[in-house]
């Protein structure tokens, strides 16, 4: 992602991380492209300063897009984390509408974690990914929502409240 979608996604991720940490959750964060980048942690019960914001905001991937490889590595990491931590895992994917992940990688991740997808649509407004029905929850952020300050803030807070479990159970909404 680039531009406004990237800024929104990073701000949303940082806000969600902080909200989850304040609720007592341990949060593990990393960027991906054709590889997984450095793991960052925000532990709730240990002295943790949270995620390194100066790392998150200017980050740029360097290895091109290879979602099969990246998500294969992610599945290995999530499986190892679930075994080590002995906790259930919710995987929040904050990405764009062109993140084409092979179904077998999604199925493997789904077997070890709940999958919550947050997708930034391009200006064309299309989201056609074959694995969407396999995600436990999907949120969509349209270009129109990003263009208006009030709508952008409302959309971000709706997603954070829903993802952090503060909202009443409801179907995923499009905005």
C-alpha positions, -999 to +999 in steps of 0.1 A: +000+000+000+010+035-005-002+070+004-034+075+024-042+038+026-008+031+041-010+059+066-045+049+077-035+012+080-004+019+101-023+043+124-051+017+127-026-010+135-009+011+162-042+021+177-054-016+178-021-027+193-024-001+221-061-010+227-053-047+230-024-041+252-045-020+276-070-048+277-043-071+289-035-089+257+000-097+245+005-084+210+030-095+184+035-073+153+054-077+121+054-065+085+055-090+056+060-091+019+079-121+005+094-126+040+085-118+076+103-088+090+115-083+126+090-093+153+079-066+177+061-074+210+039-054+234+035-076+264+006-067+287+020-082+320+056-072+315+072-038+314+068-031+277+068+003+260+046-012+232+055-011+195+082+011+182+063+038+164+094+052+146+099+017+131+063+014+120+056+047+104+084+049+078+088+012+072+091+001+035+093-035+023+123-045+002+116-080-011+086-078-034+053-096-031+053-133-026+023-140-005+026-178-007+061-176+008+053-149+033+021-165+046+038-199+047+064-184+070+037-167+090+018-200+095+050-215+109+055-186+133+019-185+145+019-223+151+051-220+171+037-190+191+005-208+199+024-238+212+048-217+232+023-193+247-004-219+251-030-193+242-056-189+215-044-166+187-062-140+168-044-129+137-053-094+124-043-089+088-042-053+079-036-052+041-048-041+007-072-056-017-045-072-038-031-095-011-036-128-029-028-156-004-031-192-015-060-210+000-038-237+016-019-211+035-052-195+047-065-229+057-034-237+077-036-203+095-073-208+101-065-241+118-043-224+144-058-189+147-089-168+142-084-147+112-096-111+112-090-093+078-089-056+074-087-045+038-079-011+023-097-008-011-080+010-040-098+038-056-114+013-080-132-002-050-128-038-059-123-066-034-123-100-050-101-125-030-111-161-030-101-167+006-124-140+021-152-165+031-125-185+050-117-155+073-136-153+106-142-116+102-137-091+074-136-053+076-134-031+045-122+005+043-132+022+011-114+051-006-145+073+001-141+066+039-105+077+037-112+110+019-133+126+047-117+133+080-147+125+102-156+094+083-120+082+084-118+086+122-152+070+127-143+041+105-110+036+124-127+036+158-155+013+146-129-012+135-108-009+166-138-013+189-150-043+169-116-060+166-108-054+203-142-069+213-157-037+227-185-035+202-217-056+204-215-087+181-224-076+146-218-085+110-188-070+094-197-037+078-185-019+047-178+018+049 
